[in-house]
Amino acid sequence: MRPAPARPSAVDTVTPQPAVTAQPPRYLTNDEAAHYLRLSPRTLEKQRVLGGGPRFRKFGRRVMYAAADLDAWADQRSFEATSDPEYAEHHSADSRAR
């Protein structure tokens, strides 16, 4: 009886992955940013005028949002409970702005 041919192990066939390079910040249009945050585009438009929205950039007539700024803005609105003093302060500030 002949011995079975040796199969290459999974370790031998692993190809090295290319190094991950830092990507430049990705800029999103108003509609893309609204979709990213699951908000209405009109909400972002209002927040640009009234304040309280994410940081934005103007390139000529175009309004753009960096994904990192959208993430930072969303993280600032993270609360553990409605009884959290920060939540109450933020919520009352929002209702006064209306």
C-alpha positions in Angstrom: 0.0 0.0 0.0 1.3 3.4 -1.0 1.4 6.3 1.6 -1.0 9.1 0.9 0.6 12.2 -0.6 1.3 14.9 1.9 -1.1 17.8 1.8 0.2 21.3 2.4 -1.0 22.6 5.8 -3.1 25.7 6.0 -0.2 27.5 7.6 2.0 26.9 4.6 -0.6 28.4 2.2 -1.4 31.7 4.0 -0.4 34.7 2.0 0.8 37.8 3.7 -1.7 40.6 3.8 -0.6 44.0 2.5 0.0 46.6 5.2 -3.1 48.7 6.0 -2.4 52.3 5.0 -4.1 55.2 6.6 -6.9 56.4 4.4 -7.5 60.2 4.0 -10.7 61.3 5.7 -13.7 60.4 3.7 -16.0 63.3 3.0 -19.8 62.8 2.7 -22.4 65.0 1.1 -25.4 66.2 3.1 -27.5 63.4 1.8 -24.8 60.8 2.4 -24.1 62.1 5.9 -27.9 62.0 6.7 -28.1 58.4 5.5 -24.9 57.6 7.5 -26.5 59.0 10.7 -30.0 57.8 9.7 -31.4 61.3 9.9 -33.3 63.4 7.5 -31.1 65.5 5.2 -33.3 68.5 6.2 -32.3 67.9 9.9 -28.7 68.4 9.0 -29.6 71.5 7.0 -31.4 73.0 9.9 -28.6 72.2 12.3 -26.1 74.0 10.1 -28.2 77.1 10.4 -29.3 76.8 14.1 -26.2 75.1 15.4 -25.9 71.9 17.4 -25.1 69.6 14.4 -21.9 67.9 13.4 -18.9 69.9 12.1 -19.1 70.5 8.4 -16.8 71.8 5.7 -17.5 74.1 2.8 -15.7 73.5 -0.5 -16.9 76.3 -2.7 -20.7 75.8 -2.6 -20.5 72.2 -1.6 -21.1 71.2 2.1 -19.2 68.1 3.1 -19.0 66.1 6.4 -16.0 64.0 7.5 -17.0 60.6 8.7 -14.8 61.0 11.7 -16.7 64.2 12.7 -20.0 62.5 12.3 -18.8 59.6 14.6 -17.5 62.1 17.1 -20.8 64.1 17.1 -22.8 60.9 17.5 -20.5 59.7 20.4 -21.2 63.0 22.2 -24.9 62.0 22.3 -24.3 58.7 24.1 -26.0 58.3 27.4 -26.5 55.4 29.8 -29.9 56.3 31.1 -32.5 59.1 30.9 -31.8 59.8 34.6 -28.1 60.6 33.7 -27.5 64.3 34.6 -25.8 64.9 31.3 -28.8 63.6 29.5 -31.1 65.9 31.4 -28.9 68.9 30.7 -28.6 68.1 27.0 -32.3 67.3 26.6 -33.4 70.6 28.3 -30.9 72.6 26.2 -32.5 71.0 23.1 -36.0 71.9 24.1 -35.1 75.5 24.9 -33.6 75.9 21.4 -36.9 75.0 19.8 
